[in-house]
Amino acid sequence: MLEVTDIAKEELSKVLSSDSAKDKQLIIYFRGYGWSGPSLGMALEESVDGMEKLESNGVTAWIDSKLKTFLTQIGKITVDYRKD
């Protein structure tokens, strides 16, 4: 249900190990629909009450249970990192 690429893992590890991320969890959330379909976002939050845990490539993320139901219909979340 979650796939984190190696480059994304490296970049997320930097963010998650920073002082500003202390005691916070990575949240993946539904942002709405765009021209190309559903759009997801990521944030750092302290509370994960009522959320479901996903893990991939050593990265732990939390999603709302409604998003998990949606993903069973459309497929997995892929987190990647791109440098322009």
Helices and strands as residue ranges (DSSP letters): E 2-4, H 6-16, G 19-21, E 25-34, E 37-45, E 51-56, E 59-64, H 65-74, E 77-79
